[in-house]
Amino acid sequence: MPNRIDSMLSHGMGKVKAVKARLKGLHGVFRTLAEQHGEVSMLLERAKTSDEKFTELWPTIKRELISHEKAEVRELFPYLRIYPETRALADHHDAEANQLEWLIKQVDELAIGSEQRKDVYQKLIDTVLHHAREEESEIFPKAMDCMGKELARQVDAKFKSTKEQIAATVM
């Protein structure tokens, strides 16, 4: 569980991402997703500072990554498959989500402190950052154009609820 400083840094980075998303014209679920990208990115970076910090933050990072991706796939991506402009992006996302889950499993299985775990963890960080950049710069703007503000807001409520339910089951 993050300590107070980690929580403040994580939420602060999330708020920065949310403001940037709004300035780019993103609303509803897209703003929430960008905010969550910022929060988990900060936690990922903080966790690599020491084995103790990793041990403290990994359960939260894992829960956030898994619940974010699964809720996104369940609540947002069915809409993206409707529109020709976003259908291929949704398929590409699915492939990246599978890689992300595989990397999380690898990090879980490797010994804390081992070079192999540190290497896989860095690959996970790189994958998450790439995934977030791609979503925020390519997928979300196109999806926002197709869906509009009202649907983005409706999907946001469903996404948050689903994410919460999934997070409660992740160990």
Stockholm file with secondary structure:
# STOCKHOLM 1.0

chainA/1-171         MPNRIDSMLSHGMGKVKAVKARLKGLHGVFRTLAEQHGEVSMLLERAKTSDEKFTELWPTIKRELISHEKAEVRELFPYLRIYPETRALADHHDAEANQLEWLIKQVDELAIGSEQRKDVYQKLIDTVLHHAREEESEIFPKAMDCMGKELARQVDAKFKSTKEQIAATVM
#=GR chainA/1-171 SS CCCHHHHHHHHHHHHHHHHHHHHTTCCTHHHHHHHHHHHHHHHHHHHTTCHHHHHHHHHHHHHHHHHHHHHIIIIIHHHHTTSHHHHHHHHHHHHHHHHHHHHHHHHHHSCTTCHHHHHHHHHHHHHHHHHHHHIIIIIHHHHHHHHHHHHHHHHHHHHHHHHHHHHTTCC
#=GC SS_cons         CCCHHHHHHHHHHHHHHHHHHHHTTCCTHHHHHHHHHHHHHHHHHHHTTCHHHHHHHHHHHHHHHHHHHHHIIIIIHHHHTTSHHHHHHHHHHHHHHHHHHHHHHHHHHSCTTCHHHHHHHHHHHHHHHHHHHHIIIIIHHHHHHHHHHHHHHHHHHHHHHHHHHHHTTCC
//
